[in-house]
Amino acid sequence: LLKHDKVLSKKPPPSHLKAVPDYLLDPVTEEARKIVKLSRAAMPKAGSSRRHHGSKGKFRRSKDPLKTFSAE
């Protein structure tokens, strides 16, 4: 059997084709889109659990072997 619902390309669709006019969408698709939108909004964002502070510069300097090298 042929599967016609396979992904044809890994590239994202062009920006001018992303917005589909309302008159082309059937009511079932519209309801499914609303459900998916609500479920995605309820999920936490992937990077929100990590908090980055401003100590990145100090961390890089301390890891630099030429800055931490002492010839005593």
Backbone as a printed PyTorch tensor [residue, N CA C, xyz], in Angstrom:
tensor([[[  0.8250,  -1.1850,   0.0000],
         [  0.0000,   0.0000,   0.0000],
         [  0.8690,   1.2490,   0.0000]],

        [[  0.3890,   2.2390,  -0.6720],
         [  1.0810,   3.5220,  -0.6850],
         [  0.6130,   4.3720,   0.4780]],

        [[  1.5490,   5.0270,   1.0840],
         [  1.1950,   5.9500,   2.1590],
         [  1.3390,   7.3620,   1.6210]],

        [[  0.2400,   8.0590,   1.5630],
         [  0.2500,   9.4000,   1.0010],
         [  0.4390,  10.4750,   2.0560]],

        [[  0.5810,  10.0880,   3.2950],
         [  0.7320,  11.0890,   4.3490],
         [  2.1730,  11.2100,   4.8310]],

        [[  3.1270,  10.7100,   4.0580],
         [  4.5250,  10.8250,   4.4390],
         [  5.0080,  12.2620,   4.2480]],

        [[  6.0330,  12.6200,   5.0030],
         [  6.6400,  13.9360,   4.8560],
         [  7.4420,  13.9330,   3.5600]],

        [[  7.1790,  14.8910,   2.6970],
         [  7.8540,  14.9300,   1.4100],
         [  9.2300,  15.5700,   1.5020]],

        [[  9.3800,  16.5260,   2.3930],
         [ 10.6330,  17.2450,   2.4860],
         [ 10.8980,  17.6160,   3.9360]],

        [[ 12.1730,  17.6930,   4.2860],
         [ 12.5390,  18.0990,   5.6420],
         [ 12.6390,  19.6150,   5.7610]],

        [[ 12.6070,  20.3060,   4.6290],
         [ 12.6820,  21.7640,   4.6500],
         [ 11.3460,  22.3400,   5.0990]],

        [[ 11.3660,  23.4280,   5.8460],
         [ 10.0960,  24.0640,   6.2390],
         [  9.4280,  24.6860,   5.0170]],

        [[  8.1180,  24.8480,   5.0720],
         [  7.4270,  25.4550,   3.9250],
         [  7.8130,  26.9220,   3.7760]],

        [[  7.7590,  27.4450,   2.5630],
         [  8.0700,  28.8650,   2.3650],
         [  7.1200,  29.7530,   3.1650]],

        [[  7.6040,  30.9160,   3.5200],
         [  6.8250,  31.7950,   4.3970],
         [  5.5150,  32.2440,   3.7580]],

        [[  5.4760,  32.3810,   2.4430],
         [  4.2490,  32.8410,   1.8000],
         [  3.2030,  31.7330,   1.6860]],

        [[  3.5750,  30.4950,   1.9920],
         [  2.6220,  29.3840,   1.9330],
         [  2.1800,  28.9070,   3.3150]],

        [[  2.6920,  29.5140,   4.3770],
         [  2.3470,  29.0660,   5.7300],
         [  0.9290,  29.4520,   6.1220]],

        [[  0.4820,  30.6130,   5.7200],
         [ -0.8500,  31.0870,   6.1000],
         [ -1.8720,  30.5680,   5.0910]],

        [[ -2.8170,  29.7600,   5.5630],
         [ -3.8730,  29.2190,   4.7080],
         [ -5.1380,  30.0360,   4.9540]],

        [[ -5.7820,  30.5270,   3.9020],
         [ -7.0100,  31.3150,   4.0920],
         [ -8.1080,  30.4840,   4.7420]],

        [[ -8.9790,  31.1520,   5.4880],
         [-10.0470,  30.4650,   6.2200],
         [-11.0240,  29.7450,   5.3000]],

        [[-11.2490,  30.2800,   4.1270],
         [-12.2250,  29.6430,   3.2400],
         [-11.7200,  28.3250,   2.6540]],

        [[-10.4210,  28.0520,   2.7750],
         [ -9.8850,  26.7780,   2.2920],
         [ -9.8700,  25.7000,   3.3690]],

        [[-10.0690,  26.0750,   4.6170],
         [-10.0390,  25.1070,   5.7140],
         [-11.4400,  24.5740,   5.9900]],

        [[-11.5290,  23.2550,   6.1450],
         [-12.8110,  22.6750,   6.5240],
         [-12.9640,  22.7360,   8.0470]],

        [[-14.1670,  22.6050,   8.5750],
         [-14.3910,  22.7420,  10.0260],
         [-13.6230,  21.7190,  10.8660]],

        [[-13.4290,  20.5110,  10.3600],
         [-12.7030,  19.4790,  11.1150],
         [-11.2440,  19.8910,  11.2920]],

        [[-10.6480,  20.3980,  10.2360],
         [ -9.2600,  20.8470,  10.3120],
         [ -9.1250,  22.0330,  11.2590]],

        [[-10.0860,  22.9120,  11.2250],
         [-10.0640,  24.0870,  12.1040],
         [-10.1300,  23.6790,  13.5720]],

        [[-10.9980,  22.7180,  13.9030],
         [-11.1060,  22.2290,  15.2840],
         [ -9.8170,  21.5420,  15.7120]],

        [[ -9.2310,  20.7320,  14.8340],
         [ -7.9820,  20.0430,  15.1620],
         [ -6.8640,  21.0470,  15.3940]],

        [[ -6.8380,  22.1080,  14.6020],
         [ -5.8060,  23.1260,  14.7620],
         [ -5.9460,  23.8410,  16.0980]],

        [[ -7.1790,  24.1110,  16.5180],
         [ -7.4060,  24.7550,  17.8120],
         [ -6.9620,  23.8630,  18.9600]],

        [[ -7.2450,  22.5660,  18.8640],
         [ -6.8610,  21.6270,  19.9210],
         [ -5.3470,  21.5370,  20.0290]],

        [[ -4.6700,  21.4480,  18.8940],
         [ -3.2080,  21.3740,  18.8980],
         [ -2.6170,  22.6570,  19.4610]],

        [[ -3.1930,  23.7850,  19.0990],
         [ -2.6970,  25.0710,  19.5910],
         [ -2.8370,  25.1720,  21.1070]],

        [[ -3.9670,  24.7270,  21.6450],
         [ -4.1750,  24.7600,  23.0900],
         [ -3.2490,  23.7970,  23.8170]],

        [[ -3.0280,  22.6150,  23.2550],
         [ -2.1610,  21.6430,  23.9200],
         [ -0.7140,  22.1120,  23.9150]],

        [[ -0.2890,  22.7710,  22.8440],
         [  1.0770,  23.3020,  22.8110],
         [  1.2440,  24.4580,  23.7860]],

        [[  0.2090,  25.2470,  23.9630],
         [  0.2850,  26.3650,  24.8960],
         [  0.3530,  25.8700,  26.3390]],

        [[ -0.2420,  24.7040,  26.6170],
         [ -0.2390,  24.1730,  27.9720],
         [  1.0890,  23.5170,  28.3290]],

        [[  1.8630,  23.1150,  27.3310],
         [  3.1450,  22.4540,  27.5900],
         [  4.1930,  23.4890,  27.9770]],

        [[  5.1000,  23.1320,  28.8930],
         [  6.1600,  24.0800,  29.2500],
         [  7.1630,  24.2070,  28.1070]],

        [[  7.7970,  25.3440,  28.0350],
         [  8.7940,  25.5560,  26.9930],
         [ 10.0390,  24.7520,  27.3180]],

        [[ 10.7810,  24.3530,  26.2950],
         [ 11.9260,  23.4610,  26.4610],
         [ 13.0550,  24.1190,  27.2540]],

        [[ 13.3690,  25.3750,  26.9900],
         [ 14.5000,  26.0190,  27.6280],
         [ 14.1600,  26.8220,  28.8620]],

        [[ 12.9220,  26.7580,  29.3340],
         [ 12.5340,  27.6080,  30.4500],
         [ 13.0530,  27.0920,  31.7900]],

        [[ 13.4410,  25.8150,  31.8640],
         [ 13.8930,  25.2760,  33.1410],
         [ 15.3140,  25.7300,  33.4770]],

        [[ 16.0710,  26.0710,  32.4700],
         [ 17.4440,  26.5110,  32.7090],
         [ 17.4900,  28.0260,  32.8640]],

        [[ 18.2090,  28.4650,  33.8400],
         [ 18.3880,  29.9030,  34.0530],
         [ 19.8690,  30.2130,  33.8620]],

        [[ 20.1680,  31.1130,  32.9770],
         [ 21.5540,  31.5020,  32.7440],
         [ 21.8050,  32.8350,  33.4320]],

        [[ 22.8930,  32.8940,  34.1360],
         [ 23.2570,  34.1170,  34.8260],
         [ 24.4320,  34.7610,  34.1070]],

        [[ 24.8180,  35.9240,  34.5150],
         [ 25.8510,  36.6930,  33.8440],
         [ 27.2640,  36.2570,  34.1580]],

        [[ 27.5030,  35.0840,  34.6850],
         [ 28.8480,  34.6520,  35.0490],
         [ 29.5460,  33.9300,  33.9130]],

        [[ 29.0580,  34.0750,  32.6950],
         [ 29.6330,  33.3560,  31.5700],
         [ 31.0540,  33.8520,  31.2690]],

        [[ 31.2880,  35.1490,  31.3690],
         [ 32.5980,  35.7100,  31.0820],
         [ 33.6460,  35.2310,  32.0640]],

        [[ 33.3230,  35.1900,  33.3400],
         [ 34.2570,  34.7040,  34.3520],
         [ 34.5490,  33.2280,  34.1500]],

        [[ 33.5470,  32.4780,  33.7680],
         [ 33.7190,  31.0470,  33.5600],
         [ 34.6720,  30.7950,  32.3970]],

        [[ 34.5280,  31.5480,  31.3230],
         [ 35.4040,  31.3700,  30.1680],
         [ 36.8350,  31.7460,  30.5010]],

        [[ 37.0190,  32.8310,  31.2560],
         [ 38.3630,  33.2480,  31.6220],
         [ 39.0390,  32.2170,  32.5090]],

        [[ 38.2890,  31.6180,  33.4150],
         [ 38.9060,  30.6530,  34.3170],
         [ 39.2500,  29.3580,  33.5980]],

        [[ 38.5870,  29.0690,  32.4920],
         [ 38.8920,  27.8580,  31.7380],
         [ 40.0370,  28.0760,  30.7490]],

        [[ 40.4150,  29.3200,  30.4980],
         [ 41.4670,  29.6130,  29.5390],
         [ 42.8150,  29.2610,  30.1590]],

        [[ 43.5580,  28.2990,  29.5900],
         [ 44.8240,  27.8790,  30.2050],
         [ 45.8920,  28.9700,  30.2010]],

        [[ 45.8510,  29.8910,  29.2530],
         [ 46.8550,  30.9490,  29.2310],
         [ 46.6020,  31.9860,  30.3140]],

        [[ 45.3600,  32.1720,  30.7050],
         [ 45.0330,  33.1360,  31.7600],
         [ 45.2550,  32.5390,  33.1480]],

        [[ 45.1120,  31.2450,  33.2910],
         [ 45.2390,  30.6180,  34.6060],
         [ 46.6340,  30.0430,  34.8450]],

        [[ 47.4960,  30.1050,  33.8520],
         [ 48.8320,  29.5310,  33.9840],
         [ 49.6960,  30.4090,  34.8820]],

        [[ 50.3610,  29.7750,  35.8240],
         [ 51.2890,  30.5210,  36.6780],
         [ 52.6360,  29.8080,  36.6680]],

        [[ 53.6830,  30.5410,  36.3400],
         [ 55.0320,  29.9760,  36.2560],
         [ 55.8020,  30.3530,  37.5140]],

        [[ 55.6000,  29.6060,  38.5620],
         [ 56.3120,  29.8940,  39.8120],
         [ 57.2490,  28.7780,  40.1440]]])
